[in-house]
Amino acid sequence: MKKYQPKGNVENSANASVYVSSAAIPQLLKAAGDDVSREKILKQMTQLKDFAAPMLLPGIMMTMSADNYNIFHKIQIMRFDGKRWVAQGKPVGE
């Protein structure tokens, strides 16, 4: 963030969310090939499966389908120990 968004607030979680979502764009464009129409990009998005974007916790993947646009199907339960967030068990969900 210091290089590309120096005025950004590093404590704002939206920055990480945008970074993670943006990481899938090259994957989608590569899969779309020369046809970068809206329809083709949407088709590639709905075929995204188990994409491990940077900054995601181990076991959390991005998956989307034509009947479910929710990109995350697992969550990681965390507990704050007074100093940092600590993962509790394995990711849970579908």
C-alpha positions in Angstrom: 0.0 0.0 0.0 2.9 2.4 0.6 3.8 2.2 -3.1 0.4 2.0 -4.8 -2.0 3.7 -2.3 0.1 5.7 0.1 -2.8 7.8 1.4 -4.8 4.6 2.1 -5.6 3.6 5.7 -3.8 0.2 6.2 -6.3 -0.6 9.0 -9.3 -0.5 6.6 -10.2 -4.1 5.8 -11.8 -3.0 2.5 -8.3 -2.6 1.1 -7.6 -6.3 1.6 -11.0 -7.3 0.2 -10.4 -5.3 -3.0 -6.9 -6.8 -3.3 -8.1 -10.3 -2.9 -11.0 -9.8 -5.4 -8.6 -8.1 -7.9 -6.3 -11.0 -7.8 -8.8 -13.1 -9.7 -9.0 -10.7 -12.6 -5.9 -11.9 -14.4 -7.1 -15.5 -14.0 -10.5 -14.6 -15.5 -8.9 -12.6 -18.4 -6.6 -15.5 -19.2 -9.5 -17.9 -19.3 -11.5 -15.6 -21.5 -8.8 -15.4 -24.1 -9.4 -12.9 -26.9 -13.1 -12.6 -26.1 -13.3 -10.1 -23.2 -17.0 -9.4 -23.7 -19.3 -9.0 -20.7 -20.9 -12.4 -21.4 -17.5 -14.2 -21.7 -16.1 -12.6 -18.5 -19.3 -13.5 -16.6 -19.1 -17.1 -17.9 -15.5 -17.3 -16.7 -16.4 -15.8 -13.3 -19.2 -18.4 -12.8 -16.7 -21.2 -13.6 -14.1 -19.9 -11.0 -13.3 -22.8 -8.7 -11.0 -23.1 -5.7 -8.9 -20.0 -6.6 -6.4 -19.3 -3.8 -5.9 -15.6 -3.9 -3.0 -13.9 -2.1 -3.8 -12.8 1.5 -6.5 -15.5 2.0 -6.0 -17.8 4.9 -5.1 -21.4 4.1 -8.1 -23.4 3.1 -10.2 -20.4 2.1 -10.7 -20.4 -1.7 -12.8 -18.4 -4.2 -15.5 -20.3 -6.0 -18.4 -19.1 -8.0 -21.1 -20.8 -10.0 -24.0 -19.8 -12.3 -26.5 -20.4 -9.5 -24.4 -19.0 -6.6 -22.5 -15.7 -7.0 -21.3 -15.9 -3.4 -17.6 -16.2 -3.9 -16.7 -17.5 -0.5 -18.2 -20.8 0.8 -15.9 -21.3 3.9 -14.9 -19.1 6.8 -12.2 -19.3 9.3 -13.3 -18.8 12.9 -10.8 -16.5 14.7 -10.3 -15.5 18.4 -8.4 -12.4 19.6 -6.0 -13.5 22.3 -5.3 -9.9 23.5 -2.4 -9.4 21.0 -3.4 -11.0 17.7 -6.1 -13.0 15.9 -5.6 -16.8 16.3 -7.3 -19.4 14.0 -9.7 -21.8 15.8 -9.6 -25.1 14.1 -10.0 -25.6 10.3 -12.1 -23.4 7.9 -15.8 -24.3 8.1 -18.5 -24.3 5.5 -19.4 -26.1 2.2 
